[in-house]
Amino acid sequence: MDALKKAVGVLLPAMRISLALVMLSICLLFAAEMLGFMPDRSKFMLESRKQVSEALAIQFSTIAPDQDPHRIERMLNALIKRSPDILSAGIRLQNNQLIFQVNDHVKEWADYDSQKSTSTHLVVPIFRDSEKWGDIEFKFAPIAGESASDFLEHPSFKMAIFFLVVGFFIYLAFMLRTLKVLDPSAVIPERVNAAFDTLAEGVIIIDEHEQIVLVNDAFLKKIASPTSALLGKKASQLEWKSAEDSTTDVYLPWQTVLKTGKSSIGAHLKLTSPDNDTFKFVINASPILSGNDAPQGVLITLDDITEIEERNTKLQIMVSKLEESQAQVKEQNKELHFLATRDSLTGCLNRRAFNELFEKAFADALQNNLELCCIMVDIDHFKRVNDNYGHATGDVIIKLLAEILTNNTRKIDLVGRYGGEEFCVVLPGLSVDEAITVAERIRLRIKSESVARYETGPWVTASLGVASILDKPEDPSELNKFADEALYVAKESGRNRVVRWQLQNEFAEKVKTAPEPAEKNLPAPQPEAAKAADDCYHQ
Ligand SMILES: Nc1nc2c(ncn2[C@@H]2O[C@H](COP(=O)(O)OP(=O)(O)OP(=O)(O)O)[C@@H](O)[C@H]2O)c(=O)[nH]1
């Protein structure tokens, strides 16, 4: 099938060219005839008829005046027999009297209407003693091709027909042979063509002028182009585009190969087919070297990566979507974790989360032999705040305490709402003195902030109990218990103070000596120890 297509592909242009050549030849033939370069056969015939007639006239000049009718008749008959193109003959006297005729000359001569001889009517005068005696008339058959009706007999017409029929086939044979020689694909043996056709990747071979001399089936099928459309065309004339960026100049690797004689590997190019499909190829180009190592062509292989690229793009989109949703899930988990570990009113750690982190911090401190302190904080007479200002205001005060606790501790410290208006703070790495300083600062802040923020109250104070890991608690809950006991002592000894946990007997002493604040809803008098803490913010 392919062979047939190929044959038709060559035959049709050859036929067209042959026909054009025939027509051109015929035109030249007629032009030559019109310009007088061709011998005029009718003129020649006329001339020879004249010469014959004149020779006869001379002969008749000697016998006709004797008026020997038999002799004249014999001579005319003999003449007509020998010259088949003489249709009739006659001798006419000066007075227009026809005295002899052969072959019904009267009838044949009837169409003569001129005094001159023509190619069919020849009139030759006969003289006697230098005086014209009469005329001898010859009626000739028309010279072939002279009349319009006899055009088919004209030699030029016959020549044109000859050219048309025979010339066409001769030209056709010539053109087929010529085109075969000129066919760019003819330089590649058929076996080589067939071998390249078995390859799955596209193959193009170009000559040193970049003209395509071979294209294999795989490439032709890919871009849906017939071989004839590509052979002889320059490879750079195809619709190549840069694979990465369509605005940049297109790098055609085979041009470099032709210049340098060195192979080019892995160039990426896009190609748009006549059907407007775009393919992406990885292109390798190797030089075809002549005897003196000069590149005389390039073998180009084209690996179609369009599908792989499309899959890669889809995969990348999927991966980025996955990453996006993973990030969302992570964010949601973070939010969920926050919600699960935070107290909804204050944003501080809830008791469960606080305990978990406390356990971890306690274990770390033990393992690394570091100090760790725990502060229990409780707002004084909070019930009165609720009772006097309402539960909502109570909530605001609880939030204020949470804010002060968070702002006056470090990021690594743990601030947990233990329940109601009671908070617990864990300070990893701090000595008990440092923890007391922090506790005092918190205490002062609560007192001063409530006064600063609420003109008409509630003005609140808080009591704080401090314990350290150096107090040798068995576990976090015991450390918490120590701090809570210290808080209890702070409450019992008058509130609005910081109490460091001590052994039970010393503790009892402190409880006894602690002063009670003057007014329940006003900031309590400041203990001496707290004064220095104002300047010592712990971040
Ligand atoms: N507004 C508000 N009040 C709470 C909340 N949780 C607990 N309370 C109240 O806090 C008060 C705690 O009071 P108590 O522990 O008896 O003692 P206090 O009144 O703070 O007095 P001292 O602790 O002895 O100084 C109770 O009235 C609780 O109803 C809360 O989330 N919001």
The ligand as a Gaussian input file, in Angstrom:
#p B3LYP/6-31G(d) Opt

LIG

0 1
 N      -17.005000      33.834000      87.477000
 C      -16.540000      32.615000      87.752000
 N      -16.513000      32.125000      88.969000
 C      -16.016000      30.893000      89.230000
 C      -15.529000      30.114000      88.214000
 N      -15.088000      28.953000      88.762000
 C      -15.308000      29.024000      90.097000
 N      -15.867000      30.205000      90.412000
 C      -16.207000      30.750000      91.665000
 O      -15.038000      30.995000      92.421000
 C      -15.388000      30.978000      93.783000
 C      -14.344000      30.322000      94.576000
 O      -14.530000      30.616000      95.886000
 P      -13.797000      29.929000      97.029000
 O      -12.849000      28.963000      96.506000
 O      -14.825000      29.428000      97.985000
 O      -13.043000      31.029000      97.857000
 P      -12.789000      32.513000      97.548000
 O      -14.093000      33.191000      97.507000
 O      -11.965000      32.668000      96.297000
 O      -11.977000      32.893000      98.779000
 P      -10.494000      32.446000      99.034000
 O      -10.056000      31.517000      98.078000
 O      -10.592000      31.779000     100.384000
 O       -9.767000      33.706000      99.094000
 C      -16.727000      30.287000      93.870000
 O      -17.709000      31.206000      94.189000
 C      -16.968000      29.769000      92.457000
 O      -18.339000      29.793000      92.122000
 C      -15.575000      30.609000      86.899000
 O      -15.171000      29.977000      85.938000
 N      -16.091000      31.869000      86.728000

